[in-house]
């Protein structure tokens, strides 16, 4: 099975180590700190999904801690990422025009988040094992506007990466976009689970990107 308890927990461990290394790398250059934390956010997300896989493997009902883990996973997926991605790039951006564009995406992410939060009183969630991934059935992504909401979400998360002037960050954006398209084609029903797994692995690229960019700022870089 491509996606499993072991895969999620292993990814969480690797991402934690890589995230801590990235944070240590940028400890003297604070504008990069939030970018460096991205693997750590993914580590929390993968650990949460690992708990859900554990419940499935043990034959337990998905309730209690498993449902808390599911809500943590979805909060990171749908609320945190649309804000953290543009905000992290905004904080690291030196070009005024690009910074203003990223500010617009932060505003859009806030509106997005408020919209989702407004639906919370009517939120229903079921979690099932489907197609070697986990299906998070959220009621407001099951209506006719589902596809539109997904594209808005992808736009808020991915487009800011191509706006940033950080060297090679575009590569992270490109592989993330390609992984989203491939995942949607192959795993449409479990898109959220599978794409977040791939996104987590791709976030390991961030350490190298930060190191390259810090190397150009010799006052902050330590080999």
Secondary structure, DSSP 8 states (H G I E B T S, - for coil): --S-HHHHHHHHHHHHHHHHHHHHHTTT-GGGHHHHTHHHHHHHHHHHHHHHHHHHHHT--S-THHHHHHHHHHHIIIIIHHHHHHHHHHHH---HHHHHHHHHHHHHHHHHHHHHHHTGGG--EEEEEETTEEEEEEGGGSSTTHHHHHHHHHHHHHHHHHH--STTHHHHHHHHHHHHHHHHHH-STTHHHHHHHHHHHHTTHHHHHHHHHHHT-TTT---
